[in-house]
Amino acid sequence: MLNNILAALMFFTRLPFWRLKTVPQECFKHVVAYWSFSGWLTGGMMALACWLLLHLFSVPVAVIGALVVRLLLTGALHEDGLADFFDGFGGGRDRESILRIMKDSYIGSYGVIGLIMYYLLGVGSLISLPAPVLPVVLLCADPFSKFVCGHIIGVLPYARREEESKAKVVYVRFNWKETLVSAVGGLLPLLLLPVAYGWILTGPCMVFFLLIRLFHCRLKGYTGDCCGALFLLAELSAWMMAAIVVRLNG
């Protein structure tokens, strides 16, 4: 289990965990089951950065600073997938053209516009939250969204051949132990979430089912870019649901 957690931290962040230990290549096929644990690191660092910045700056600066921290930690791994998702599904007319566009290393107009809109919606939602709640929402939404989105590999096949994968690895489906581990990683941080904000959990679940349907209809499967896009959009929905809670409660 330790090797798999280390593999997930190596795969989903840019931090030099490889210096701690060399893990077998097989472990990287299981990283999605431990994706939620990487959320403890990225979500936790966002929460910490936000909490510290709130003592020095306004809420917008603290929110933007927290998002920048995650970009530095992950090397914009998921944002790259989100841009490719918008380019592929925006410009592709059939399965083959979507996959071809998504694999292209260049970002197109759909990708640029999609990232701009993602950050406008994300920052706009987060700055509407009360300052004391902001770090908690950042901490909880990240691992929970990764837990929900990790189930993509259980309901859809990989859309390419393994040798065509950008990461040169195809994830294997969870066994029952990995399902339990993923659930622990995604659900345990929710103990810190105020009860009134429990509604934010519905957002990632709805996004998951909607995008899974889209991936099935257009690709008959998923890619790594689909995973990254699914996570970011699911997390965004959690932030937006939190903003709705604040709005409805006055």
C-alpha positions in Angstrom: 0.0 0.0 0.0 2.8 2.4 0.8 4.3 1.9 -2.6 1.0 2.7 -4.3 0.5 5.9 -2.2 4.1 7.0 -3.1 3.4 6.2 -6.8 0.2 8.3 -6.6 2.1 11.2 -5.1 4.9 10.9 -7.7 2.3 10.7 -10.5 0.0 13.5 -9.5 2.5 16.0 -8.1 5.8 17.5 -9.0 7.3 17.0 -5.6 10.5 14.8 -5.5 8.9 11.8 -3.7 11.0 9.6 -6.0 14.0 10.4 -3.8 12.4 8.6 -0.9 12.0 5.3 -2.6 11.9 3.6 -6.0 8.5 2.0 -6.5 7.8 -0.8 -9.0 6.4 0.3 -12.3 3.3 -1.9 -11.7 2.3 0.5 -8.9 1.5 3.3 -11.4 -1.3 1.2 -12.8 -3.0 1.5 -9.4 -2.5 5.2 -8.7 -6.2 6.2 -9.3 -7.3 4.2 -6.3 -5.0 6.4 -4.2 -5.8 9.6 -6.1 -7.9 10.9 -3.1 -4.8 10.6 -0.9 -2.9 12.9 -3.2 -5.8 15.3 -2.6 -4.9 15.4 1.1 -1.6 17.0 0.0 -2.9 19.3 -2.7 -6.1 20.2 -0.9 -4.2 20.6 2.3 -1.6 22.9 0.9 -4.3 25.0 -0.8 -6.1 25.3 2.5 -2.9 26.2 4.4 -1.9 28.8 1.8 -5.4 30.3 1.9 -5.4 30.4 5.7 -2.0 32.1 5.8 -2.8 34.6 3.0 -6.1 35.5 4.6 -4.1 37.0 7.5 -2.2 39.3 5.1 -4.4 40.0 2.1 -8.0 40.2 0.9 -10.1 37.1 0.1 -9.5 37.3 -3.7 -5.8 37.3 -3.2 -5.9 34.4 -0.8 -8.0 32.4 -3.2 -5.8 33.1 -6.2 -2.7 32.3 -4.1 -4.2 29.0 -3.0 -4.9 28.0 -6.6 -1.4 29.0 -7.7 0.1 26.8 -4.9 -1.7 23.8 -6.4 -0.6 24.7 -9.9 3.0 24.6 -8.6 2.5 21.3 -6.8 0.9 19.5 -9.8 2.7 21.2 -12.7 -0.8 22.0 -14.1 -1.3 18.3 -14.8 -5.1 18.4 -14.6 -5.4 21.8 -16.2 -3.6 20.4 -19.2 -6.2 17.7 -19.4 -9.0 20.2 -19.1 -7.6 22.3 -22.0 -7.3 19.2 -24.1 -10.8 18.1 -23.2 -12.3 21.5 -24.3 -10.2 21.4 -27.5 -11.1 17.8 -28.4 -14.8 17.9 -27.6 -15.1 21.5 -28.9 -13.4 20.9 -32.2 -13.7 17.2 -32.9 -16.6 15.9 -35.0 -16.2 12.2 -34.3 -14.3 9.8 -32.0 -11.1 9.7 -34.1 -10.8 13.5 -34.5 -11.5 14.1 -30.8 -8.8 11.6 -29.7 -6.4 13.1 -32.3 -7.0 16.7 -31.1 -6.7 15.7 -27.4 -3.3 14.2 -28.1 -2.0 17.3 -29.8 0.4 19.1 -27.5 -0.7 22.5 -28.7 -3.6 24.3 -27.0 -6.4 25.7 -29.2 -9.0 28.4 -28.8 -11.5 26.1 -27.1 -8.8 25.1 -24.5 -7.9 28.8 -23.8 -11.5 29.9 -23.4 -12.3 26.9 -21.3 -9.5 27.5 -18.9 -10.4 31.2 -18.6 -14.0 30.4 -17.9 -13.0 27.6 -15.4 -10.9 30.0 -13.3 -13.4 32.9 -13.5 -16.1 30.6 -12.2 -13.8 29.0 -9.6 -12.5 32.3 -8.2 -15.9 33.9 -8.4 -17.5 31.1 -6.4 -14.7 30.8 -3.8 -14.5 34.6 -3.0 -18.2 34.5 -2.2 -17.6 32.1 0.7 -17.1 33.4 4.3 -13.3 33.6 5.0 -13.4 31.0 7.9 -15.0 28.4 5.7 -12.7 28.8 2.6 -9.8 26.7 3.8 -12.2 23.9 4.9 -14.0 23.8 1.5 -10.7 23.8 -0.4 -9.4 20.9 1.8 -12.5 18.8 1.5 -13.5 19.4 -2.2 -10.2 18.2 -3.6 -10.0 14.6 -2.2 -13.7 14.0 -2.4 -13.8 15.0 -6.0 -10.9 12.7 -6.8 -12.6 9.9 -4.9 -15.8 10.3 -7.0 -14.0 10.8 -10.3 -11.6 7.8 -9.7 -14.6 5.5 -10.4 -14.3 6.4 -14.1 -12.0 3.5 -14.7 -14.6 1.1 -13.3 -17.4 2.2 -15.6 -15.6 3.0 -18.8 -12.8 1.2 -20.8 -9.6 3.1 -21.8 -10.3 4.7 -25.2 -6.8 4.2 -26.6 -4.2 1.4 -26.8 -1.8 1.3 -23.9 1.2 2.3 -26.1 -0.8 5.4 -27.2 -1.2 6.7 -23.7 0.5 9.9 -22.9 1.6 8.5 -19.5 2.5 5.1 -21.1 0.3 3.4 -18.5 -3.3 2.2 -18.4 -5.0 2.2 -15.0 -6.4 -1.1 -13.6 -9.8 -1.3 -12.1 -10.2 -1.2 -8.3 -10.5 -4.3 -6.2 -12.6 -4.2 -3.1 -9.6 -3.2 -0.9 -8.7 -0.3 -3.2 -12.3 0.8 -3.3 -12.3 1.0 0.5 -9.0 2.9 0.5 -10.2 5.4 -2.1 -13.3 6.0 0.0 -11.3 6.6 3.2 -9.1 9.1 1.3 -12.1 10.9 -0.1 -14.5 10.8 2.8 -12.4 11.2 5.9 -11.7 15.0 5.4 -15.4 15.6 5.2 -15.5 15.3 9.0 -14.2 18.9 9.0 -16.9 20.2 6.8 -19.8 22.2 8.4 -23.1 20.3 8.1 -24.7 23.2 6.2 -22.1 22.7 3.4 -22.9 19.0 2.9 -24.8 20.0 -0.3 -21.5 20.6 -2.0 -21.1 16.8 -2.3 -23.9 16.6 -4.8 -22.0 18.7 -7.3 -19.2 16.3 -8.1 -21.6 13.3 -8.2 -23.8 15.1 -10.8 -20.8 16.2 -12.9 -19.5 12.6 -12.8 -22.7 11.1 -14.2 -23.1 13.8 -16.9 -19.5 13.6 -18.1 -19.4 9.8 -18.0 -22.4 9.8 -20.3 -20.7 12.2 -22.6 -17.5 10.2 -22.7 -19.4 7.0 -23.4 -21.4 8.6 -26.2 -18.5 10.4 -27.9 -15.5 8.2 -27.1 -16.8 4.9 -25.9 -14.2 5.2 -23.1 -11.9 7.6 -21.3 -8.4 9.0 -21.6 -6.1 10.6 -19.1 -7.2 14.0 -20.2 -10.8 13.0 -19.5 -9.8 12.1 -15.9 -8.1 15.5 -15.4 -11.0 17.4 -16.9 -13.5 15.4 -14.9 -11.8 16.1 -11.6 -11.5 19.8 -12.1 -15.0 20.2 -13.3 -16.3 18.1 -10.4 -14.3 20.2 -7.9 -15.6 23.4 -9.5 -19.1 22.2 -9.1 -18.4 21.6 -5.3 -17.1 25.2 -5.0 -20.2 26.5 -6.9 -22.5 24.5 -4.7 -20.8 26.0 -1.6 -21.5 29.5 -3.1 -25.2 28.5 -3.6 -25.4 27.4 0.1 -24.0 30.8 1.2 -26.4 32.6 -1.1 -29.5 30.7 0.1 -28.6 31.1 3.7 -28.1 34.9 3.3 
